[in-house]
Amino acid sequence: MKIMSRALLGAAFTCAAIAPALPQQSGTVDEGEVKRIIAEHPDYAVWLNDPALAKLTLAGPKMPGSQYNVDDIRRPQPPHVDTGTACAAKPPGDAEVLFDGHDLSKWTGDHFDQWTVHDGVVTTGAKVYNFLKTKQSYGDAQIHVEFREPAQPHPPANPQYHGNSGVFPMGLYEVQILDAEKNDTYPDGMMGSIYSQFPPLVNASRPEGVWQCYDIVFHRPHFDGDKVVSPARMTVMLNGVLVQDNIALIGATVHGKVGVYAPHADALPLALQDHGNPDSHVSFRNVWIRRLVE
Ligand code: MG
């Protein structure tokens, strides 16, 4: 239920939840429920009328420890908070600068030539899903990334196609980048979420065209053979606001599924996602990382 309008932003907030609480489903979509949700949120019709998207957001697998399914649109939208316009500035003296506005000498990737550097920023541009990956590998780390959502005068019907990117510590654990100003989606897939696992504590996003910043503290998982000794943990600040508080990840982040761990190396490249959506290219600047002593 929408308890406050987005017109009242500022100190105010929105908290849209679809009430009443519903019995959980998995695998099938209840058409009556689709109609009921659309009646409450008419703007969801453009994508809930797509059977594949309805299935994704209403009939995913049950999320462990939650009353909701993975990628469930019935999960309440986190309240919005105003974060101004500033981002952190200069990298700390002991940071490894990964992108300073000049070149991509620290990076590689399967579609590397589709990432273009211009005017001090780097922008996604491929028509296929791909990653920009660091040449170096990292385990525990503090990561700073500044990014900008593209203007989308005519947003695509699928909210996941609106400025979708992501920061992937170890290339496996996604902190989502996605427009979250006029673009409701399943909360565990919105800006500030750990994708398909944990919604942000609040919606601390800024409008398209305004620079935003992620500060992430990442601790890698530890394995003993096939066994997980300790899970990956992440603390995430979006635009200076805590959105993920020392979260133990369920596994690698996977679209529409409960994440699982597969044993991997102690250090792997950091990755930035190009979701491959036309006319929806995300830009980056001032990317740096600090290795943490394990
Ligand atoms: Mg993404």
Boltz pocket constraint, residues with backbone or C-beta under 6 A from the ligand:
constraints:
  - pocket:
      binder: B
      contacts: [[A, 164], [A, 165], [A, 166], [A, 174], [A, 175], [A, 176], [A, 177], [A, 273], [A, 275]]
      max_distance: 6.0
